[in-house]
């Protein structure tokens, strides 16, 4: 009898999540898969150097993980009125955040102009006044003082994370803002700035901080 290992389970889980994401893209008529980036931006691999070596490169976060991160963030911060995706890529998390009526402001911050343009293309068929796309740099981006869900899908290294937190940690604490962190490899940086983990899913590498 064959024994199912954790490795086998992980393969099946990723396969299922990928199928769900294909259905997600088809439902909205958009492109969020990193596998299709080169169809839209032929020179994308060389353009990654524009990020100065601090980016992790574009990967599409599983819709299932985004929904879990938002759900747990709302449990910790029921008064959340805004959602900001730092390193928003093609806007996938923004499409999911728009499913939550109480989020009156939904912002996607993307550094790379080519990805920002594709996100605008994805949004072009949807008249959604709540969503705003920003082509900018997380190193000098300042959030507003309101209860917010800050979403990170490991968009950059510890250097940029440190710069972002240094500029925004006072506002984060004053407004009770939460950080929803998927593929949360730089948790130590959040701890250094006095933020606490209130939720963690080690299997999916999801955590929520405040």
MARKE-949682 format. One record per atom (N, C-alpha, C): residue number from 1; chain; atom name; y, z, x. Coordinates in steps of 0.2 Angstrom, whole numbers. Layout:
N
<r NUM, "A", "CA", <Y, Z, X>>
...
! end
This chain:
210
<r 1, "A", "N", <-6, 0, 4>>
<r 1, "A", "CA", <0, 0, 0>>
<r 1, "A", "C", <6, 0, 4>>
<r 2, "A", "N", <11, -4, 3>>
<r 2, "A", "CA", <17, -5, 7>>
<r 2, "A", "C", <22, 1, 5>>
<r 3, "A", "N", <24, 4, 10>>
<r 3, "A", "CA", <29, 9, 9>>
<r 3, "A", "C", <36, 7, 10>>
<r 4, "A", "N", <40, 8, 5>>
<r 4, "A", "CA", <47, 5, 5>>
<r 4, "A", "C", <52, 10, 9>>
<r 5, "A", "N", <55, 7, 14>>
<r 5, "A", "CA", <59, 11, 19>>
<r 5, "A", "C", <66, 11, 16>>
<r 6, "A", "N", <70, 15, 20>>
<r 6, "A", "CA", <78, 15, 18>>
<r 6, "A", "C", <81, 8, 20>>
<r 7, "A", "N", <78, 5, 25>>
<r 7, "A", "CA", <81, -2, 27>>
<r 7, "A", "C", <79, -7, 22>>
<r 8, "A", "N", <73, -7, 19>>
<r 8, "A", "CA", <72, -11, 13>>
<r 8, "A", "C", <76, -10, 7>>
<r 9, "A", "N", <77, -3, 6>>
<r 9, "A", "CA", <82, -2, 0>>
<r 9, "A", "C", <89, -4, 1>>
<r 10, "A", "N", <91, -4, 7>>
<r 10, "A", "CA", <98, -6, 9>>
<r 10, "A", "C", <99, -13, 8>>
<r 11, "A", "N", <94, -17, 10>>
<r 11, "A", "CA", <94, -24, 9>>
<r 11, "A", "C", <94, -26, 2>>
<r 12, "A", "N", <90, -23, -2>>
<r 12, "A", "CA", <90, -24, -10>>
<r 12, "A", "C", <97, -22, -13>>
<r 13, "A", "N", <99, -17, -10>>
<r 13, "A", "CA", <106, -14, -13>>
<r 13, "A", "C", <111, -19, -12>>
<r 14, "A", "N", <112, -22, -5>>
<r 14, "A", "CA", <117, -26, -3>>
<r 14, "A", "C", <116, -33, -7>>
<r 15, "A", "N", <110, -35, -8>>
<r 15, "A", "CA", <109, -41, -11>>
<r 15, "A", "C", <111, -41, -19>>
<r 16, "A", "N", <110, -35, -22>>
<r 16, "A", "CA", <112, -34, -29>>
<r 16, "A", "C", <119, -34, -29>>
<r 17, "A", "N", <123, -30, -25>>
<r 17, "A", "CA", <130, -30, -25>>
<r 17, "A", "C", <133, -36, -24>>
<r 18, "A", "N", <130, -41, -19>>
<r 18, "A", "CA", <133, -47, -18>>
<r 18, "A", "C", <132, -52, -24>>
<r 19, "A", "N", <127, -51, -28>>
<r 19, "A", "CA", <126, -55, -34>>
<r 19, "A", "C", <131, -53, -39>>
<r 20, "A", "N", <133, -46, -39>>
<r 20, "A", "CA", <138, -44, -44>>
<r 20, "A", "C", <145, -47, -42>>
<r 21, "A", "N", <146, -47, -36>>
<r 21, "A", "CA", <152, -49, -33>>
<r 21, "A", "C", <153, -57, -35>>
<r 22, "A", "N", <148, -61, -34>>
<r 22, "A", "CA", <148, -68, -36>>
<r 22, "A", "C", <150, -69, -43>>
<r 23, "A", "N", <147, -64, -47>>
<r 23, "A", "CA", <149, -65, -55>>
<r 23, "A", "C", <156, -63, -56>>
<r 24, "A", "N", <158, -58, -52>>
<r 24, "A", "CA", <165, -56, -53>>
<r 24, "A", "C", <170, -61, -51>>
<r 25, "A", "N", <169, -65, -46>>
<r 25, "A", "CA", <173, -71, -44>>
<r 25, "A", "C", <173, -76, -49>>
<r 26, "A", "N", <167, -77, -52>>
<r 26, "A", "CA", <166, -82, -57>>
<r 26, "A", "C", <170, -80, -63>>
<r 27, "A", "N", <169, -74, -65>>
<r 27, "A", "CA", <173, -72, -71>>
<r 27, "A", "C", <180, -73, -71>>
<r 28, "A", "N", <183, -72, -65>>
<r 28, "A", "CA", <190, -72, -65>>
<r 28, "A", "C", <193, -79, -62>>
<r 29, "A", "N", <188, -83, -60>>
<r 29, "A", "CA", <190, -90, -57>>
<r 29, "A", "C", <194, -89, -51>>
<r 30, "A", "N", <192, -84, -46>>
<r 30, "A", "CA", <195, -83, -40>>
<r 30, "A", "C", <190, -83, -34>>
<r 31, "A", "N", <193, -83, -28>>
<r 31, "A", "CA", <189, -83, -22>>
<r 31, "A", "C", <191, -76, -18>>
<r 32, "A", "N", <186, -72, -17>>
<r 32, "A", "CA", <187, -66, -13>>
<r 32, "A", "C", <181, -65, -8>>
<r 33, "A", "N", <176, -70, -8>>
<r 33, "A", "CA", <171, -69, -3>>
<r 33, "A", "C", <173, -71, 4>>
<r 34, "A", "N", <172, -67, 9>>
<r 34, "A", "CA", <173, -69, 16>>
<r 34, "A", "C", <170, -75, 18>>
<r 35, "A", "N", <164, -77, 15>>
<r 35, "A", "CA", <160, -83, 17>>
<r 35, "A", "C", <164, -89, 15>>
<r 36, "A", "N", <169, -89, 10>>
<r 36, "A", "CA", <172, -95, 8>>
<r 36, "A", "C", <179, -96, 11>>
<r 37, "A", "N", <181, -91, 16>>
<r 37, "A", "CA", <187, -91, 19>>
<r 37, "A", "C", <188, -97, 23>>
<r 38, "A", "N", <183, -100, 27>>
<r 38, "A", "CA", <184, -105, 31>>
<r 38, "A", "C", <185, -112, 27>>
<r 39, "A", "N", <183, -112, 21>>
<r 39, "A", "CA", <184, -118, 16>>
<r 39, "A", "C", <192, -118, 15>>
<r 40, "A", "N", <195, -112, 14>>
<r 40, "A", "CA", <202, -112, 12>>
<r 40, "A", "C", <207, -112, 18>>
<r 41, "A", "N", <204, -109, 24>>
<r 41, "A", "CA", <208, -108, 30>>
<r 41, "A", "C", <204, -110, 36>>
<r 42, "A", "N", <204, -117, 37>>
<r 42, "A", "CA", <199, -119, 43>>
<r 42, "A", "C", <200, -116, 49>>
<r 43, "A", "N", <206, -114, 51>>
<r 43, "A", "CA", <207, -111, 58>>
<r 43, "A", "C", <208, -103, 57>>
<r 44, "A", "N", <205, -100, 52>>
<r 44, "A", "CA", <205, -93, 51>>
<r 44, "A", "C", <203, -89, 57>>
<r 45, "A", "N", <198, -91, 60>>
<r 45, "A", "CA", <195, -87, 66>>
<r 45, "A", "C", <200, -86, 71>>
<r 46, "A", "N", <204, -92, 73>>
<r 46, "A", "CA", <209, -91, 78>>
<r 46, "A", "C", <215, -87, 75>>
<r 47, "A", "N", <216, -88, 69>>
<r 47, "A", "CA", <222, -84, 66>>
<r 47, "A", "C", <221, -77, 67>>
<r 48, "A", "N", <215, -74, 67>>
<r 48, "A", "CA", <214, -67, 67>>
<r 48, "A", "C", <217, -64, 73>>
<r 49, "A", "N", <219, -68, 78>>
<r 49, "A", "CA", <222, -65, 84>>
<r 49, "A", "C", <229, -63, 83>>
<r 50, "A", "N", <232, -65, 77>>
<r 50, "A", "CA", <239, -64, 76>>
<r 50, "A", "C", <239, -56, 74>>
<r 51, "A", "N", <234, -53, 73>>
<r 51, "A", "CA", <234, -46, 71>>
<r 51, "A", "C", <234, -41, 77>>
<r 52, "A", "N", <235, -44, 83>>
<r 52, "A", "CA", <236, -40, 89>>
<r 52, "A", "C", <230, -36, 91>>
<r 53, "A", "N", <224, -38, 88>>
<r 53, "A", "CA", <218, -34, 90>>
<r 53, "A", "C", <217, -28, 86>>
<r 54, "A", "N", <221, -26, 82>>
<r 54, "A", "CA", <220, -20, 78>>
<r 54, "A", "C", <217, -20, 71>>
<r 55, "A", "N", <216, -27, 69>>
<r 55, "A", "CA", <212, -28, 63>>
<r 55, "A", "C", <205, -28, 63>>
<r 56, "A", "N", <201, -26, 58>>
<r 56, "A", "CA", <194, -26, 58>>
<r 56, "A", "C", <192, -33, 56>>
<r 57, "A", "N", <196, -38, 54>>
<r 57, "A", "CA", <194, -44, 51>>
<r 57, "A", "C", <193, -44, 44>>
<r 58, "A", "N", <193, -50, 41>>
<r 58, "A", "CA", <193, -49, 33>>
<r 58, "A", "C", <185, -49, 31>>
<r 59, "A", "N", <184, -44, 27>>
<r 59, "A", "CA", <178, -43, 23>>
<r 59, "A", "C", <179, -41, 16>>
<r 60, "A", "N", <175, -44, 12>>
<r 60, "A", "CA", <176, -42, 5>>
<r 60, "A", "C", <173, -36, 3>>
<r 61, "A", "N", <176, -31, 0>>
<r 61, "A", "CA", <173, -25, -2>>
<r 61, "A", "C", <169, -26, -8>>
<r 62, "A", "N", <164, -23, -9>>
<r 62, "A", "CA", <160, -23, -15>>
<r 62, "A", "C", <164, -21, -21>>
<r 63, "A", "N", <164, -24, -27>>
<r 63, "A", "CA", <167, -22, -33>>
<r 63, "A", "C", <165, -15, -35>>
<r 64, "A", "N", <158, -14, -34>>
<r 64, "A", "CA", <155, -8, -36>>
<r 64, "A", "C", <159, -2, -32>>
<r 65, "A", "N", <160, -3, -26>>
<r 65, "A", "CA", <163, 2, -22>>
<r 65, "A", "C", <170, 3, -23>>
<r 66, "A", "N", <174, -2, -25>>
<r 66, "A", "CA", <181, -1, -27>>
<r 66, "A", "C", <181, 3, -33>>
<r 67, "A", "N", <177, 1, -38>>
<r 67, "A", "CA", <177, 5, -44>>
<r 67, "A", "C", <175, 12, -43>>
<r 68, "A", "N", <171, 14, -39>>
<r 68, "A", "CA", <169, 21, -38>>
<r 68, "A", "C", <175, 24, -35>>
<r 69, "A", "N", <178, 21, -30>>
<r 69, "A", "CA", <184, 24, -26>>
<r 69, "A", "C", <189, 26, -31>>
<r 70, "A", "N", <191, 21, -36>>
<r 70, "A", "CA", <196, 22, -41>>
<r 70, "A", "C", <194, 27, -45>>
<r 71, "A", "N", <188, 27, -48>>
<r 71, "A", "CA", <186, 32, -53>>
<r 71, "A", "C", <186, 39, -50>>
<r 72, "A", "N", <184, 40, -44>>
<r 72, "A", "CA", <184, 47, -41>>
<r 72, "A", "C", <191, 49, -39>>
<r 73, "A", "N", <196, 44, -37>>
<r 73, "A", "CA", <203, 46, -36>>
<r 73, "A", "C", <206, 48, -42>>
<r 74, "A", "N", <205, 45, -48>>
<r 74, "A", "CA", <208, 47, -54>>
<r 74, "A", "C", <205, 54, -57>>
<r 75, "A", "N", <199, 56, -55>>
<r 75, "A", "CA", <196, 62, -56>>
<r 75, "A", "C", <200, 68, -52>>
<r 76, "A", "N", <202, 66, -46>>
<r 76, "A", "CA", <206, 71, -42>>
<r 76, "A", "C", <213, 70, -44>>
<r 77, "A", "N", <216, 65, -46>>
<r 77, "A", "CA", <223, 64, -47>>
<r 77, "A", "C", <224, 60, -54>>
<r 78, "A", "N", <223, 64, -59>>
<r 78, "A", "CA", <223, 61, -66>>
<r 78, "A", "C", <230, 58, -68>>
<r 79, "A", "N", <235, 60, -64>>
<r 79, "A", "CA", <242, 58, -66>>
<r 79, "A", "C", <244, 51, -62>>
<r 80, "A", "N", <239, 49, -58>>
<r 80, "A", "CA", <241, 43, -54>>
<r 80, "A", "C", <244, 37, -58>>
<r 81, "A", "N", <249, 35, -56>>
<r 81, "A", "CA", <253, 30, -59>>
<r 81, "A", "C", <254, 23, -55>>
<r 82, "A", "N", <252, 23, -49>>
<r 82, "A", "CA", <252, 17, -45>>
<r 82, "A", "C", <246, 17, -41>>
<r 83, "A", "N", <245, 10, -38>>
<r 83, "A", "CA", <239, 9, -34>>
<r 83, "A", "C", <242, 4, -29>>
<r 84, "A", "N", <240, 6, -22>>
<r 84, "A", "CA", <242, 2, -17>>
<r 84, "A", "C", <236, 0, -13>>
<r 85, "A", "N", <235, -6, -12>>
<r 85, "A", "CA", <229, -8, -7>>
<r 85, "A", "C", <232, -10, 0>>
<r 86, "A", "N", <231, -6, 5>>
<r 86, "A", "CA", <234, -7, 11>>
<r 86, "A", "C", <229, -12, 15>>
<r 87, "A", "N", <231, -18, 16>>
<r 87, "A", "CA", <226, -23, 19>>
<r 87, "A", "C", <222, -26, 13>>
<r 88, "A", "N", <226, -29, 9>>
<r 88, "A", "CA", <223, -31, 2>>
<r 88, "A", "C", <220, -38, 2>>
<r 89, "A", "N", <220, -42, 8>>
<r 89, "A", "CA", <216, -48, 8>>
<r 89, "A", "C", <218, -53, 3>>
<r 90, "A", "N", <212, -54, -1>>
<r 90, "A", "CA", <213, -59, -6>>
<r 90, "A", "C", <214, -56, -13>>
<r 91, "A", "N", <215, -50, -13>>
<r 91, "A", "CA", <218, -46, -19>>
<r 91, "A", "C", <212, -44, -24>>
<r 92, "A", "N", <206, -43, -21>>
<r 92, "A", "CA", <200, -41, -25>>
<r 92, "A", "C", <201, -34, -29>>
<r 93, "A", "N", <204, -29, -25>>
<r 93, "A", "CA", <205, -23, -27>>
<r 93, "A", "C", <210, -22, -32>>
<r 94, "A", "N", <215, -27, -32>>
<r 94, "A", "CA", <220, -27, -37>>
<r 94, "A", "C", <218, -29, -44>>
<r 95, "A", "N", <213, -34, -44>>
<r 95, "A", "CA", <210, -36, -50>>
<r 95, "A", "C", <206, -31, -53>>
<r 96, "A", "N", <203, -26, -49>>
<r 96, "A", "CA", <200, -21, -52>>
<r 96, "A", "C", <204, -15, -54>>
<r 97, "A", "N", <210, -14, -51>>
<r 97, "A", "CA", <214, -9, -53>>
<r 97, "A", "C", <218, -11, -59>>
<r 98, "A", "N", <219, -17, -61>>
<r 98, "A", "CA", <222, -19, -67>>
<r 98, "A", "C", <218, -17, -73>>
<r 99, "A", "N", <211, -15, -72>>
<r 99, "A", "CA", <207, -13, -77>>
<r 99, "A", "C", <209, -6, -80>>
<r 100, "A", "N", <213, -3, -76>>
<r 100, "A", "CA", <215, 4, -78>>
<r 100, "A", "C", <223, 4, -80>>
<r 101, "A", "N", <223, 5, -87>>
<r 101, "A", "CA", <230, 4, -90>>
<r 101, "A", "C", <235, 9, -87>>
<r 102, "A", "N", <233, 15, -85>>
<r 102, "A", "CA", <238, 20, -83>>
<r 102, "A", "C", <242, 18, -77>>
<r 103, "A", "N", <239, 13, -73>>
<r 103, "A", "CA", <242, 11, -67>>
<r 103, "A", "C", <247, 6, -68>>
<r 104, "A", "N", <253, 8, -68>>
<r 104, "A", "CA", <259, 4, -70>>
<r 104, "A", "C", <261, 0, -64>>
<r 105, "A", "N", <260, 2, -58>>
<r 105, "A", "CA", <262, -2, -52>>
<r 105, "A", "C", <256, -3, -48>>
<r 106, "A", "N", <254, -10, -47>>
<r 106, "A", "CA", <249, -11, -42>>
<r 106, "A", "C", <251, -16, -37>>
<r 107, "A", "N", <251, -14, -31>>
<r 107, "A", "CA", <253, -17, -25>>
<r 107, "A", "C", <248, -19, -20>>
<r 108, "A", "N", <248, -25, -17>>
<r 108, "A", "CA", <244, -27, -12>>
<r 108, "A", "C", <248, -28, -6>>
<r 109, "A", "N", <247, -25, 0>>
<r 109, "A", "CA", <250, -26, 6>>
<r 109, "A", "C", <245, -30, 11>>
<r 110, "A", "N", <247, -36, 13>>
<r 110, "A", "CA", <243, -40, 18>>
<r 110, "A", "C", <247, -42, 23>>
<r 111, "A", "N", <245, -41, 29>>
<r 111, "A", "CA", <248, -43, 35>>
<r 111, "A", "C", <248, -51, 37>>
<r 112, "A", "N", <242, -54, 36>>
<r 112, "A", "CA", <241, -61, 38>>
<r 112, "A", "C", <243, -65, 32>>
<r 113, "A", "N", <248, -70, 34>>
<r 113, "A", "CA", <251, -74, 29>>
<r 113, "A", "C", <246, -78, 26>>
<r 114, "A", "N", <241, -81, 29>>
<r 114, "A", "CA", <236, -85, 26>>
<r 114, "A", "C", <232, -82, 20>>
<r 115, "A", "N", <231, -76, 22>>
<r 115, "A", "CA", <227, -72, 16>>
<r 115, "A", "C", <232, -70, 11>>
<r 116, "A", "N", <238, -68, 12>>
<r 116, "A", "CA", <243, -67, 7>>
<r 116, "A", "C", <244, -73, 2>>
<r 117, "A", "N", <244, -79, 5>>
<r 117, "A", "CA", <245, -85, 1>>
<r 117, "A", "C", <239, -86, -3>>
<r 118, "A", "N", <233, -85, -1>>
<r 118, "A", "CA", <227, -86, -5>>
<r 118, "A", "C", <227, -80, -11>>
<r 119, "A", "N", <229, -74, -9>>
<r 119, "A", "CA", <230, -69, -14>>
<r 119, "A", "C", <234, -72, -20>>
<r 120, "A", "N", <240, -75, -18>>
<r 120, "A", "CA", <245, -77, -23>>
<r 120, "A", "C", <241, -83, -27>>
<r 121, "A", "N", <237, -87, -24>>
<r 121, "A", "CA", <234, -92, -27>>
<r 121, "A", "C", <229, -89, -32>>
<r 122, "A", "N", <225, -84, -30>>
<r 122, "A", "CA", <221, -80, -35>>
<r 122, "A", "C", <225, -78, -41>>
<r 123, "A", "N", <231, -75, -40>>
<r 123, "A", "CA", <234, -72, -45>>
<r 123, "A", "C", <238, -77, -49>>
<r 124, "A", "N", <239, -83, -47>>
<r 124, "A", "CA", <243, -88, -51>>
<r 124, "A", "C", <241, -89, -58>>
<r 125, "A", "N", <235, -88, -60>>
<r 125, "A", "CA", <233, -90, -67>>
<r 125, "A", "C", <234, -84, -71>>
<r 126, "A", "N", <236, -78, -68>>
<r 126, "A", "CA", <236, -72, -72>>
<r 126, "A", "C", <244, -69, -72>>
<r 127, "A", "N", <246, -69, -78>>
<r 127, "A", "CA", <253, -66, -79>>
<r 127, "A", "C", <253, -59, -80>>
<r 128, "A", "N", <253, -55, -74>>
<r 128, "A", "CA", <252, -48, -74>>
<r 128, "A", "C", <258, -45, -70>>
<r 129, "A", "N", <263, -42, -74>>
<r 129, "A", "CA", <269, -39, -72>>
<r 129, "A", "C", <268, -33, -67>>
<r 130, "A", "N", <262, -30, -68>>
<r 130, "A", "CA", <261, -24, -64>>
<r 130, "A", "C", <259, -25, -57>>
<r 131, "A", "N", <257, -31, -55>>
<r 131, "A", "CA", <255, -33, -49>>
<r 131, "A", "C", <260, -36, -44>>
<r 132, "A", "N", <261, -34, -38>>
<r 132, "A", "CA", <265, -36, -33>>
<r 132, "A", "C", <262, -37, -27>>
<r 133, "A", "N", <263, -43, -24>>
<r 133, "A", "CA", <260, -45, -17>>
<r 133, "A", "C", <265, -44, -12>>
<r 134, "A", "N", <263, -41, -7>>
<r 134, "A", "CA", <268, -40, -1>>
<r 134, "A", "C", <265, -42, 5>>
<r 135, "A", "N", <268, -47, 9>>
<r 135, "A", "CA", <266, -49, 15>>
<r 135, "A", "C", <270, -45, 20>>
<r 136, "A", "N", <267, -40, 23>>
<r 136, "A", "CA", <270, -35, 27>>
<r 136, "A", "C", <265, -32, 32>>
<r 137, "A", "N", <268, -27, 36>>
<r 137, "A", "CA", <265, -24, 41>>
<r 137, "A", "C", <264, -16, 39>>
<r 138, "A", "N", <258, -14, 40>>
<r 138, "A", "CA", <256, -7, 38>>
<r 138, "A", "C", <260, -2, 43>>
<r 139, "A", "N", <261, -5, 49>>
<r 139, "A", "CA", <264, 0, 54>>
<r 139, "A", "C", <271, 2, 52>>
<r 140, "A", "N", <275, -1, 47>>
<r 140, "A", "CA", <281, 1, 45>>
<r 140, "A", "C", <282, 1, 38>>
<r 141, "A", "N", <277, 1, 34>>
<r 141, "A", "CA", <277, 1, 27>>
<r 141, "A", "C", <278, 8, 24>>
<r 142, "A", "N", <282, 9, 20>>
<r 142, "A", "CA", <284, 15, 17>>
<r 142, "A", "C", <282, 15, 9>>
<r 143, "A", "N", <278, 20, 7>>
<r 143, "A", "CA", <277, 21, 0>>
<r 143, "A", "C", <282, 25, -4>>
<r 144, "A", "N", <282, 24, -10>>
<r 144, "A", "CA", <287, 28, -14>>
<r 144, "A", "C", <284, 35, -16>>
<r 145, "A", "N", <288, 39, -18>>
<r 145, "A", "CA", <286, 46, -19>>
<r 145, "A", "C", <284, 46, -27>>
<r 146, "A", "N", <278, 44, -28>>
<r 146, "A", "CA", <275, 45, -35>>
<r 146, "A", "C", <268, 46, -34>>
<r 147, "A", "N", <264, 49, -39>>
<r 147, "A", "CA", <257, 50, -39>>
<r 147, "A", "C", <253, 43, -38>>
<r 148, "A", "N", <250, 42, -32>>
<r 148, "A", "CA", <248, 35, -31>>
<r 148, "A", "C", <241, 36, -28>>
<r 149, "A", "N", <237, 30, -29>>
<r 149, "A", "CA", <230, 29, -26>>
<r 149, "A", "C", <232, 24, -20>>
<r 150, "A", "N", <231, 27, -14>>
<r 150, "A", "CA", <231, 22, -8>>
<r 150, "A", "C", <224, 20, -7>>
<r 151, "A", "N", <223, 14, -7>>
<r 151, "A", "CA", <216, 11, -6>>
<r 151, "A", "C", <216, 8, 1>>
<r 152, "A", "N", <211, 10, 5>>
<r 152, "A", "CA", <209, 7, 12>>
<r 152, "A", "C", <202, 5, 12>>
<r 153, "A", "N", <201, -2, 14>>
<r 153, "A", "CA", <194, -4, 15>>
<r 153, "A", "C", <194, -5, 23>>
<r 154, "A", "N", <194, 0, 27>>
<r 154, "A", "CA", <194, 0, 34>>
<r 154, "A", "C", <198, -7, 36>>
<r 155, "A", "N", <204, -7, 35>>
<r 155, "A", "CA", <208, -13, 36>>
<r 155, "A", "C", <210, -14, 44>>
<r 156, "A", "N", <210, -8, 47>>
<r 156, "A", "CA", <213, -9, 54>>
<r 156, "A", "C", <210, -3, 58>>
<r 157, "A", "N", <212, -2, 65>>
<r 157, "A", "CA", <209, 3, 69>>
<r 157, "A", "C", <213, 9, 68>>
<r 158, "A", "N", <211, 14, 72>>
<r 158, "A", "CA", <215, 21, 72>>
<r 158, "A", "C", <222, 21, 74>>
<r 159, "A", "N", <224, 16, 78>>
<r 159, "A", "CA", <231, 16, 80>>
<r 159, "A", "C", <236, 14, 74>>
<r 160, "A", "N", <234, 9, 70>>
<r 160, "A", "CA", <238, 7, 65>>
<r 160, "A", "C", <237, 13, 59>>
<r 161, "A", "N", <231, 15, 58>>
<r 161, "A", "CA", <231, 21, 53>>
<r 161, "A", "C", <235, 27, 55>>
<r 162, "A", "N", <235, 28, 62>>
<r 162, "A", "CA", <240, 34, 64>>
<r 162, "A", "C", <247, 32, 63>>
<r 163, "A", "N", <249, 26, 64>>
<r 163, "A", "CA", <256, 24, 63>>
<r 163, "A", "C", <258, 25, 55>>
<r 164, "A", "N", <253, 22, 51>>
<r 164, "A", "CA", <255, 22, 44>>
<r 164, "A", "C", <255, 30, 41>>
<r 165, "A", "N", <251, 34, 44>>
<r 165, "A", "CA", <251, 41, 41>>
<r 165, "A", "C", <257, 44, 44>>
<r 166, "A", "N", <259, 43, 50>>
<r 166, "A", "CA", <265, 46, 53>>
<r 166, "A", "C", <271, 45, 49>>
<r 167, "A", "N", <271, 39, 46>>
<r 167, "A", "CA", <277, 37, 42>>
<r 167, "A", "C", <277, 39, 35>>
<r 168, "A", "N", <271, 41, 33>>
<r 168, "A", "CA", <270, 42, 25>>
<r 168, "A", "C", <267, 48, 23>>
<r 169, "A", "N", <265, 52, 28>>
<r 169, "A", "CA", <261, 58, 26>>
<r 169, "A", "C", <265, 63, 22>>
<r 170, "A", "N", <272, 64, 24>>
<r 170, "A", "CA", <276, 69, 20>>
<r 170, "A", "C", <276, 67, 13>>
<r 171, "A", "N", <277, 60, 12>>
<r 171, "A", "CA", <277, 57, 5>>
<r 171, "A", "C", <271, 58, 1>>
<r 172, "A", "N", <265, 57, 5>>
<r 172, "A", "CA", <258, 58, 2>>
<r 172, "A", "C", <257, 65, 0>>
<r 173, "A", "N", <259, 70, 4>>
<r 173, "A", "CA", <258, 77, 2>>
<r 173, "A", "C", <263, 79, -4>>
<r 174, "A", "N", <269, 77, -4>>
<r 174, "A", "CA", <274, 79, -9>>
<r 174, "A", "C", <272, 76, -16>>
<r 175, "A", "N", <269, 70, -16>>
<r 175, "A", "CA", <268, 67, -22>>
<r 175, "A", "C", <261, 68, -24>>
<r 176, "A", "N", <257, 71, -21>>
<r 176, "A", "CA", <250, 73, -22>>
<r 176, "A", "C", <246, 66, -22>>
<r 177, "A", "N", <248, 61, -18>>
<r 177, "A", "CA", <245, 55, -18>>
<r 177, "A", "C", <238, 56, -15>>
<r 178, "A", "N", <233, 52, -17>>
<r 178, "A", "CA", <226, 52, -14>>
<r 178, "A", "C", <225, 45, -10>>
<r 179, "A", "N", <221, 46, -5>>
<r 179, "A", "CA", <218, 40, -1>>
<r 179, "A", "C", <211, 39, -3>>
<r 180, "A", "N", <210, 33, -6>>
<r 180, "A", "CA", <203, 31, -7>>
<r 180, "A", "C", <201, 27, -1>>
<r 181, "A", "N", <196, 29, 3>>
<r 181, "A", "CA", <194, 26, 9>>
<r 181, "A", "C", <187, 23, 9>>
<r 182, "A", "N", <186, 17, 9>>
<r 182, "A", "CA", <180, 14, 9>>
<r 182, "A", "C", <178, 11, 16>>
<r 183, "A", "N", <172, 12, 19>>
<r 183, "A", "CA", <170, 11, 25>>
<r 183, "A", "C", <174, 16, 30>>
<r 184, "A", "N", <174, 22, 29>>
<r 184, "A", "CA", <179, 27, 31>>
<r 184, "A", "C", <178, 29, 38>>
<r 185, "A", "N", <178, 25, 43>>
<r 185, "A", "CA", <176, 26, 50>>
<r 185, "A", "C", <182, 30, 54>>
<r 186, "A", "N", <188, 30, 51>>
<r 186, "A", "CA", <193, 34, 55>>
<r 186, "A", "C", <195, 40, 51>>
<r 187, "A", "N", <190, 44, 48>>
<r 187, "A", "CA", <192, 50, 45>>
<r 187, "A", "C", <195, 55, 49>>
<r 188, "A", "N", <194, 55, 55>>
<r 188, "A", "CA", <197, 60, 60>>
<r 188, "A", "C", <205, 60, 60>>
<r 189, "A", "N", <207, 54, 59>>
<r 189, "A", "CA", <215, 53, 59>>
<r 189, "A", "C", <218, 56, 53>>
<r 190, "A", "N", <214, 56, 47>>
<r 190, "A", "CA", <216, 59, 41>>
<r 190, "A", "C", <216, 67, 42>>
<r 191, "A", "N", <211, 69, 45>>
<r 191, "A", "CA", <211, 76, 46>>
<r 191, "A", "C", <216, 79, 51>>
<r 192, "A", "N", <218, 75, 56>>
<r 192, "A", "CA", <223, 77, 60>>
<r 192, "A", "C", <230, 78, 57>>
<r 193, "A", "N", <231, 74, 51>>
<r 193, "A", "CA", <237, 74, 48>>
<r 193, "A", "C", <237, 79, 42>>
<r 194, "A", "N", <232, 83, 42>>
<r 194, "A", "CA", <231, 89, 37>>
<r 194, "A", "C", <229, 87, 30>>
<r 195, "A", "N", <226, 81, 30>>
<r 195, "A", "CA", <223, 79, 23>>
<r 195, "A", "C", <216, 82, 23>>
<r 196, "A", "N", <214, 83, 16>>
<r 196, "A", "CA", <207, 86, 15>>
<r 196, "A", "C", <203, 81, 11>>
<r 197, "A", "N", <197, 81, 13>>
<r 197, "A", "CA", <192, 77, 9>>
<r 197, "A", "C", <190, 80, 2>>
<r 198, "A", "N", <191, 77, -3>>
<r 198, "A", "CA", <189, 80, -10>>
<r 198, "A", "C", <182, 76, -13>>
<r 199, "A", "N", <181, 71, -10>>
<r 199, "A", "CA", <175, 67, -12>>
<r 199, "A", "C", <172, 63, -6>>
<r 200, "A", "N", <165, 63, -6>>
<r 200, "A", "CA", <162, 59, -1>>
<r 200, "A", "C", <155, 56, -3>>
<r 201, "A", "N", <154, 50, -2>>
<r 201, "A", "CA", <148, 47, -3>>
<r 201, "A", "C", <146, 44, 3>>
<r 202, "A", "N", <141, 47, 7>>
<r 202, "A", "CA", <139, 45, 14>>
<r 202, "A", "C", <135, 38, 13>>
<r 203, "A", "N", <131, 37, 8>>
<r 203, "A", "CA", <128, 31, 8>>
<r 203, "A", "C", <132, 25, 8>>
<r 204, "A", "N", <137, 25, 4>>
<r 204, "A", "CA", <142, 19, 3>>
<r 204, "A", "C", <148, 20, 8>>
<r 205, "A", "N", <148, 26, 11>>
<r 205, "A", "CA", <154, 27, 16>>
<r 205, "A", "C", <161, 27, 12>>
<r 206, "A", "N", <161, 30, 6>>
<r 206, "A", "CA", <167, 31, 2>>
<r 206, "A", "C", <169, 38, 2>>
<r 207, "A", "N", <176, 39, 3>>
<r 207, "A", "CA", <179, 46, 3>>
<r 207, "A", "C", <185, 46, 0>>
<r 208, "A", "N", <187, 51, -3>>
<r 208, "A", "CA", <194, 52, -6>>
<r 208, "A", "C", <197, 58, -3>>
<r 209, "A", "N", <204, 57, -1>>
<r 209, "A", "CA", <207, 62, 2>>
<r 209, "A", "C", <214, 64, -1>>
<r 210, "A", "N", <216, 70, 0>>
<r 210, "A", "CA", <223, 72, -3>>
<r 210, "A", "C", <226, 77, 2>>
! end
